[in-house]
C-alpha cells in the first residue's frame, strides 16, 4: 500500500551533524558524512533500516529511508529546501499544515500526563483497596450479592456458611429479596444445598447464645420469648407494667419484652416473684 506524502516544516540548526531524529528506542550506527552525502543504519525493536541524504549546497537535499520489519519492507523518499531564517525556541513544526507543540509545550504536556498518570494510579490503588475491603466485608456480613464480584473470596464465604456465626450473619443481612433467595444464591456459589429451617435453627441457636436481639426479633420469636421468661420480670407501675431484668446485663433484652395485656403471662410479675420466694421460705421452715 502506497502511503500519502507528508509535508513538514521544521526549524533546525544550520549544518548537518546527525541524521534525522529517530525514536528513542532506536539505535543509530555507521553514520557517515563527507560534506555532501550522509548515510546511516538504524536498529529499532520493530525492525532495521538504512538512510541516505544528498546535500545540494546549503539549501536543498534529497534522500531516502528503507526499513524492514516482520510485516514487510518500506521505502520512503525525502526532499527538502530552506525556506528562511527561524528561531528554534519559538518556531513551531508543522506537519501537513498542522502546527505541532513547541519543545517547551511538549515538555509541559508530558509533565501533565505524568501527573495525571500518577493521580490515576492513586485512584486505581484506592479503588482496589476499597474493592478489597468490600470483598472482606461481604464475607464478614455474608452478602450473597456482592460476593459474586469477589471470586478470590468465595472459598472463605462458603467456609463461613458452614458455621453458626456465618449463618447468623446471613440471616441478619438478608437482602430485599429475602432469606430464601439469599440461600439460593449461596447454594449456587458454594455448590451446596441449604435447608432454610436448618439454617434458621442454627442461626437462632447462635443468636440466643449471643443474645442478638436483631436476629431474635427478626427470625426467632420463640427463642426470644424463652430468654425473656428466663431473665426478665414485670414490675407493676400504677395501672401498667414495666419489664426489668432479673440480673444486670439483660436490660436491652427485657426492654424489648412484650407488654401487651394479653402477653403479660409470658413474664413473671414482681408479685409472682415475691410470692414464690415467700412460699419457698415457708417450705424451708417446715421442711416441706
C-alpha positions as CSV (number, residue, x, y, z in Angstrom):
1,X,0.0,0.0,0.0
2,X,1.4,3.4,-1.0
3,X,1.3,6.0,1.8
4,X,0.3,9.5,1.0
5,X,3.1,12.2,1.0
6,X,3.9,14.0,4.2
7,X,4.9,17.7,4.2
8,X,6.7,19.0,7.2
9,X,8.2,22.4,8.1
10,X,10.9,22.3,10.8
11,X,13.1,24.9,12.3
12,X,16.6,23.3,12.5
13,X,20.1,24.4,13.4
14,X,22.3,25.1,10.4
15,X,24.5,22.3,9.3
16,X,24.0,18.5,9.2
17,X,25.8,17.0,12.2
18,X,23.5,14.0,12.6
19,X,20.8,12.0,10.7
20,X,17.1,12.9,11.1
21,X,15.7,12.3,14.5
22,X,14.7,8.8,15.4
23,X,12.5,7.2,18.0
24,X,14.3,7.0,21.4
25,X,14.0,3.2,21.3
26,X,16.1,3.0,18.1
27,X,19.9,2.9,17.8
28,X,21.8,4.7,15.0
29,X,25.1,3.3,13.8
30,X,27.5,3.5,10.9
31,X,26.9,7.3,10.5
32,X,29.0,8.8,7.7
33,X,29.1,12.4,6.4
34,X,31.5,13.6,3.7
35,X,30.1,17.0,3.5
36,X,27.8,16.2,0.5
37,X,26.3,12.9,1.4
38,X,25.2,11.3,4.7
39,X,24.3,7.7,5.4
40,X,23.4,5.7,8.5
41,X,21.9,2.5,9.7
42,X,19.1,2.2,12.4
43,X,18.1,-0.6,14.6
44,X,14.7,-0.5,16.3
45,X,12.6,-3.0,18.2
46,X,10.2,-3.2,15.2
47,X,13.0,-3.8,12.6
48,X,16.1,-2.5,10.9
49,X,16.7,0.3,8.4
50,X,19.1,2.4,6.3
51,X,19.0,6.0,5.2
52,X,20.8,8.3,2.9
53,X,20.7,12.1,2.2
54,X,22.5,14.0,-0.5
55,X,23.0,17.8,0.1
56,X,22.6,20.2,-2.8
57,X,24.5,23.2,-1.5
58,X,23.3,24.5,1.8
59,X,19.7,25.0,0.8
60,X,18.4,21.6,-0.5
61,X,18.6,17.9,0.0
62,X,17.2,14.7,-1.4
63,X,17.3,11.2,0.1
64,X,15.5,8.0,1.2
65,X,14.9,5.7,4.1
66,X,14.4,2.0,3.8
67,X,13.0,-0.1,6.7
68,X,12.4,-3.8,7.1
69,X,10.1,-5.4,9.6
70,X,8.4,-8.8,10.1
71,X,5.3,-7.3,8.4
72,X,7.2,-6.2,5.2
73,X,9.5,-3.6,3.8
74,X,9.1,0.2,3.5
75,X,10.8,2.7,1.2
76,X,10.3,6.5,1.8
77,X,11.8,9.2,-0.5
78,X,12.7,12.6,1.0
79,X,13.4,16.0,-0.3
80,X,13.6,19.4,1.3
81,X,14.7,23.0,1.0
82,X,15.5,26.0,3.2
83,X,12.6,28.5,3.5
84,X,14.2,31.2,5.5
85,X,15.5,32.2,9.0
86,X,13.7,30.9,12.1
87,X,14.1,30.7,15.9
88,X,14.2,27.1,17.2
89,X,12.9,28.2,20.6
90,X,9.7,29.7,19.4
91,X,9.0,28.3,15.9
92,X,6.5,25.5,15.6
93,X,6.9,22.4,13.5
94,X,4.0,21.9,11.0
95,X,3.1,18.5,9.5
96,X,0.7,18.7,6.6
97,X,-0.2,22.2,7.6
98,X,-1.0,21.3,11.2
99,X,1.1,23.0,13.9
100,X,2.8,20.9,16.5
101,X,3.7,21.9,20.1
102,X,6.9,23.7,20.8
103,X,9.6,21.8,22.8
104,X,8.5,23.7,26.0
105,X,4.9,22.9,25.3
106,X,5.7,19.3,24.7
107,X,7.6,19.1,27.9
108,X,4.7,20.6,29.8
109,X,2.3,18.2,28.2
110,X,4.5,15.3,29.2
111,X,4.6,16.6,32.8
112,X,0.9,17.0,32.9
113,X,0.4,13.5,31.5
114,X,2.8,12.1,34.1
115,X,0.9,14.0,36.9
116,X,-2.4,12.7,35.5
117,X,-1.0,9.1,35.4
118,X,0.1,9.4,39.0
119,X,-3.3,10.6,40.0
120,X,-4.9,7.7,38.0
121,X,-2.6,5.2,39.7
122,X,-3.6,6.6,43.1
123,X,-7.3,6.4,42.3
124,X,-6.8,2.9,41.0
125,X,-5.0,1.9,44.1
126,X,-7.7,3.4,46.3
127,X,-10.4,1.7,44.2
128,X,-8.6,-1.6,44.5
129,X,-8.3,-1.1,48.2
130,X,-11.9,-0.2,48.5
131,X,-12.9,-3.2,46.5
132,X,-10.8,-5.5,48.6
133,X,-12.3,-4.0,51.8
134,X,-15.8,-4.5,50.4
135,X,-15.0,-8.1,49.5
136,X,-13.8,-8.7,53.0
137,X,-17.0,-7.1,54.4
138,X,-19.0,-9.3,52.0
139,X,-17.5,-12.4,53.7
140,X,-18.0,-11.0,57.2
141,X,-21.5,-9.9,56.6
142,X,-22.4,-12.8,54.3
143,X,-23.5,-10.6,51.4
144,X,-24.6,-13.1,48.8
145,X,-24.9,-10.4,46.1
146,X,-21.6,-8.5,46.3
147,X,-19.5,-11.7,46.9
148,X,-20.2,-12.6,43.3
149,X,-17.7,-9.8,42.3
150,X,-15.0,-11.3,44.6
151,X,-14.1,-14.7,43.2
152,X,-11.0,-14.9,45.4
153,X,-13.1,-14.6,48.5
154,X,-15.8,-17.1,47.5
155,X,-14.0,-20.0,49.3
156,X,-13.9,-18.0,52.5
157,X,-17.5,-17.1,52.1
158,X,-18.5,-20.8,51.6
159,X,-16.4,-21.9,54.6
160,X,-18.2,-19.3,56.7
161,X,-21.5,-20.7,55.5
162,X,-20.6,-23.9,57.5
163,X,-20.5,-22.0,60.8
164,X,-23.4,-21.0,63.1
165,X,-21.9,-17.5,63.2
166,X,-21.9,-17.3,59.4
167,X,-25.5,-18.4,59.2
168,X,-26.5,-15.9,61.8
169,X,-24.8,-13.1,59.8
170,X,-26.5,-14.4,56.7
171,X,-29.9,-14.2,58.4
172,X,-29.2,-10.7,59.6
173,X,-28.0,-9.4,56.2
174,X,-30.9,-10.9,54.3
175,X,-31.4,-8.8,51.1
176,X,-34.7,-7.3,50.0
177,X,-35.3,-10.5,48.1
178,X,-35.5,-12.4,51.3
179,X,-33.6,-15.2,53.0
180,X,-34.8,-17.9,50.6
181,X,-33.3,-16.0,47.6
182,X,-30.0,-15.5,49.6
183,X,-29.8,-19.2,50.4
184,X,-30.4,-20.0,46.7
185,X,-27.5,-17.6,45.8
186,X,-25.3,-19.1,48.4
187,X,-26.1,-22.6,47.2
188,X,-25.2,-21.7,43.6
189,X,-21.9,-20.1,44.7
190,X,-20.9,-22.9,47.1
191,X,-22.3,-25.8,45.2
192,X,-24.2,-26.9,48.3
193,X,-27.9,-27.0,49.1
194,X,-29.2,-25.3,52.2
195,X,-32.4,-26.0,54.1
196,X,-34.0,-22.8,55.3
197,X,-35.4,-24.4,58.5
198,X,-32.0,-25.9,59.4
199,X,-30.2,-22.6,58.7
200,X,-32.7,-20.7,60.9
201,X,-32.4,-23.3,63.7
202,X,-28.6,-22.9,63.8
203,X,-28.8,-19.1,63.4
204,X,-31.4,-18.9,66.3
205,X,-29.2,-21.1,68.5
206,X,-26.3,-18.7,67.9
207,X,-28.5,-15.6,68.3
208,X,-29.7,-17.0,71.7
209,X,-26.2,-17.6,72.8
210,X,-25.1,-14.1,71.9
211,X,-28.5,-12.5,72.8
212,X,-28.5,-10.9,69.3
213,X,-31.8,-9.0,69.6
214,X,-32.0,-8.1,66.0
215,X,-31.8,-11.7,64.9
216,X,-34.1,-12.9,67.7
217,X,-36.8,-10.3,66.9
218,X,-36.5,-10.8,63.1
219,X,-36.2,-14.6,62.9
220,X,-36.5,-16.3,66.3
221,X,-39.6,-15.1,68.3
222,X,-39.8,-18.4,70.3
223,X,-36.2,-18.2,71.4
224,X,-36.7,-14.5,72.3
225,X,-39.7,-15.2,74.5
226,X,-37.8,-18.1,76.2
227,X,-34.9,-15.8,77.0
228,X,-37.3,-13.1,78.3
229,X,-39.0,-15.6,80.6
230,X,-35.6,-16.7,81.9
231,X,-34.1,-13.3,82.5
232,X,-36.9,-10.8,82.9
233,X,-39.8,-10.0,85.2
234,X,-42.6,-7.4,85.1
235,X,-42.8,-4.6,87.7
236,X,-46.3,-3.2,88.3
237,X,-46.3,0.5,88.0
238,X,-49.7,2.2,88.5
239,X,-52.0,0.6,86.0
240,X,-49.2,-0.7,83.8
241,X,-46.2,-2.9,83.9
242,X,-42.5,-2.5,83.1
243,X,-40.2,-5.3,82.2
244,X,-36.9,-5.4,84.2
245,X,-34.0,-7.8,84.2
246,X,-33.6,-10.4,87.0
247,X,-29.9,-9.6,87.0
248,X,-27.6,-7.0,85.4
249,X,-26.7,-7.4,81.7
250,X,-30.1,-8.1,80.3
251,X,-31.6,-4.6,80.2
252,X,-31.9,-4.5,76.4
253,X,-33.4,-7.9,76.3
254,X,-36.0,-7.0,78.9
255,X,-36.8,-3.6,77.3
256,X,-37.9,-5.5,74.2
257,X,-40.3,-7.7,76.1
258,X,-43.9,-7.7,75.1
259,X,-46.0,-5.6,77.5
260,X,-49.5,-6.0,75.9
261,X,-52.0,-7.3,78.5
262,X,-52.6,-10.5,76.5
263,X,-48.9,-11.3,76.6
264,X,-48.1,-10.4,80.2
265,X,-48.4,-14.1,81.2
266,X,-45.1,-14.7,79.3
267,X,-43.2,-13.0,82.2
268,X,-43.3,-13.3,85.9
269,X,-44.5,-10.2,87.7
270,X,-42.8,-8.8,90.8
271,X,-45.7,-10.1,92.9
272,X,-45.3,-13.6,91.4
273,X,-41.6,-13.5,92.3
274,X,-42.3,-12.3,95.9
275,X,-45.0,-14.9,96.4
276,X,-42.8,-17.7,95.1
277,X,-39.9,-16.6,97.3
278,X,-42.2,-16.4,100.4
279,X,-43.6,-19.8,99.7
280,X,-40.1,-21.2,99.3
281,X,-39.1,-19.7,102.6
282,X,-42.2,-21.2,104.4
283,X,-41.4,-24.6,102.9
284,X,-37.9,-24.3,104.2
285,X,-39.1,-23.6,107.7
286,X,-41.5,-26.6,107.8
287,X,-39.2,-28.7,105.6
288,X,-41.9,-29.4,103.1
